[in-house]
Amino acid sequence: MLEPILLFLQNFSSLEIFIIFSFLCILNGIILLPSSQLILIIAGIISVSNGINPILFLIILIIANVFGNYILYKIGYKYGEKIVKKIIPMKKEKLENHLLVLDYLFKKYGNYIILIGRNLPIFHSLVSIPAGLSKIPSKQFLIYSTLGITIWSYIFFILGIKFIDNYQTIIESMQSTFSILIIILFITIVIVIKIYYKKALTLAKAEHKKKKKNKQHTKKPKKAL
């Protein structure tokens, strides 16, 4: 399956390879495709077969993927709420409650959610959207995204280098393993949401009311005419 791609890529210079893979990593960060695992494994194989400096190549891939995810984060930050309200067929009150819980969780545990999410299939790129929606500060998002993406990228890049002769077997086993992981993650998330959602919503509403009160207290009184 990958052999024609690998043969095709052998005709390119190191600079051209960097540009191609940087574009793919940016694209993955924005639209979640193509698969980052596949990009990184192929990149690891190419670094060996084309004699490319693996450290430099890996750094470029990490920067490109962080940049792509940052674009998606900024879209979520500026337009996320409007988009969500337009495309999700849900009652206004229910949707606002969900957004309130999301905001509360990211404000409280955002660092952990971003770092862990970057190392989970599917959530690897998806985490940028709720992070933007919750208005997580850019600096915080970039630090924890870079840490998470570095771990993720290193693992799959090294897999490509170490298993260059058996890459087909690795990809096949990875696909089946990831399918099982995704199912387990989905079931786990559904269970956790059912158990803790009401509690999280109560806390989120209390936090929201507290912020509203604080804003009212900090408002300056109008000057008398």
C-alpha positions, 0 to 999 in steps of 0.5 A, spaced: 500 500 500 505 504 501 510 502 497 508 506 491 508 512 495 515 511 498 518 510 491 515 516 489 518 520 495 525 518 494 525 522 487 525 529 492 530 533 495 530 534 503 527 541 502 522 538 498 520 533 503 520 538 508 515 542 505 511 536 503 510 533 510 510 540 513 504 541 509 501 535 511 502 536 518 499 543 518 493 540 514 492 534 519 492 540 525 486 544 521 482 538 518 484 532 522 486 529 515 490 525 513 492 521 519 498 524 523 500 517 525 501 515 518 504 521 516 509 520 522 511 513 520 512 515 513 516 520 515 520 516 519 521 511 513 523 516 509 528 519 513 532 513 513 531 511 506 532 518 503 538 520 508 535 525 511 537 528 518 531 525 523 532 530 529 531 536 524 525 532 520 522 531 527 522 538 529 520 541 523 514 536 523 512 538 530 512 545 529 508 544 522 503 540 526 503 545 532 501 551 527 496 547 524 492 546 531 493 553 532 489 555 526 484 550 528 484 553 535 484 560 533 478 558 529 474 555 535 476 561 539 473 567 534 468 563 531 467 556 535 460 558 539 457 561 532 458 555 528 456 550 534 450 554 535 448 553 527 450 546 526 448 542 532 441 541 532 439 542 540 435 546 544 438 553 546 438 552 553 441 545 553 447 547 548 448 553 553 449 548 558 454 544 554 458 550 553 458 552 560 460 545 562 466 545 557 468 552 559 468 550 566 472 543 565 477 547 560 478 553 565 479 548 571 483 542 567 485 545 561 492 543 561 491 536 563 486 535 557 490 538 552 496 534 554 493 528 555 488 529 549 494 530 544 496 523 545 489 520 544 487 517 537 481 522 534 482 527 540 489 528 538 487 534 533 480 535 536 482 538 542 484 544 539 476 546 538 474 546 545 480 549 547 478 555 543 471 555 544 473 555 552 478 561 550 484 558 553 490 563 553 494 562 547 500 561 551 497 556 555 495 552 549 501 552 545 505 550 551 501 544 552 500 542 545 507 542 543 509 538 549 503 533 547 504 533 540 512 532 541 511 526 545 506 523 540 510 525 534 516 522 537 513 515 538 510 514 531 516 517 527 521 512 531 516 507 529 517 508 522 525 508 523 525 502 527 520 498 523 522 500 516 523 493 514 516 491 517 512 497 516 506 494 513 505 489 519 506 495 524 501 499 520 496 494 520 496 492 527 496 499 529 489 500 525 486 494 529 489 496 535 487 504 534 480 501 532 479 498 539 482 504 543 477 508 540 471 504 542 474 503 549 475 511 549 468 512 546 464 508 551 469 511 557 467 518 555 460 516 555 460 513 562 464 519 565 459 524 562 453 520 565 456 520 572 459 527 572 455 531 568 450 533 573 455 535 578 460 539 573 454 543 570 452 545 577 459 547 579 459 550 572 453 554 573 455 556 580 462 559 577 458 563 572 454 566 577 460 568 581 463 571 575 457 575 573 457 578 581 464 580 580 463 583 574 457 587 577 461 589 583 467 592 579 463 596 574 464 603 575 458 608 578 456 613 572 458 620 574 453 625 576 451 630 570 
